[in-house]
Amino acid sequence: MSDLEGSVAIIGMGSVGAGWASLLLAHGAAVQAYDPVDGAQARAKALITGCWPSLKLLGLTNEAAPPLDGLSFCSTIAETVQDAAVVIENVPEDLAVKKEVFAKADAAAPIDALLLSSAGGLAATDIQTACSHPERMLVMHPFNPSHLIPLVEIVPGKKTSPDAVARTLAFARSLGKQPVTVAREQSGHMVNRLQFALVREAIRCLIDGIATPRDIDAAVRYGLAPRWLLMGGLQTVALAGGPGGMRGILDHAGNAMEQWWAPGPDVTLTDAVKDELAGAAEDLGAGGDFEDWVAWRDKQLIAVLSLQSQAEYARPMFTSEGK
């Protein structure tokens, strides 16, 4: 699976941890897992089994069923990490809980093991305070579903060593991930800040009665997403400027853009807003079963990711001299 020797330890086997386990098993890794919640083992195995058809469609495995004999559950964190080359933590987004986990993992893992957190917004610098060897601890934040979405954010803390960052990048790439490095820590890292800026405006449009839930989501699906599949927001804006590029569009529409992105009233998740969002979710789901939606999402993501991969290979590459 990579140039790292030894097993991979996974702490927390909910949907994210099970997604990591599925991907690692597909790459032939031995996985040691820990989750003290009642019924965690059975749920994790069911989640892994559910992930497996998508991994087969991606071509990552020819096995008809996941090799669950490569997955071992341990009774303590120390036992789980004692032979690990990489430790991946997926416990709830609570700093005190994460620090407790990493204190135990840091004390028991081999000295050269990487200690990685799936934290969606907490800073590695804060988690590192629980570690005697903070230089090997950093964030590797995946995106749901973690076994399919290529992106991971690599977010080092202030005491993370450059070597640990380089090894984490190599590990992520060995699993087929597309890592991006976030150079400065902030709440939400980078991608959640981008994502929830759009989500915030979607909620604002809903509670202001600007459009229905279906039309709000359709605006993203049919207007923004097709372009963003190929290009990020910055390149999309640059191409909108025609031959004039980014400066052309800014000179032409910069004043209007400033009006469009001006912050509106704050969005507060009151009980009333939560009720409206829950109703919107029911409308969008049209009463379908959650499991059916997940199965549809994962199957269709394979087609989308394949298209994205084809587009990436055909992407024009220009040097500054060749443009």
Secondary structure, 3 states (H helix, E strand, C coil): CCCCCCEEEEECCCHHHHHHHHHHHHCCCCEEEECCCCCHHHHHHHHHHHHHHHHHHCCCCCCCCCCHHHEEECCCHHHHHCCEEEEEECCCCCHHHHHHHHHHHHHHCCCCCEEEECCCCCCHHHHHCCCCCHHHEEEEECCCCCCCCCEEEEEECCCCCHHHHHHHHHHHHHCCCEEEECCCCCCCCCHHHHHHHHHHHHHHHHHCCCCCHHHHHHHHHHHHHHHHHHCCHHHHHHHHCHHHHHHHHHHHHHHHHHHHCCCCCCCCCCHHHHHHHHHHHHHHHCCCCHHHHHHHHHHHHHHHHHHHHHHHHHCCCCCCCCC
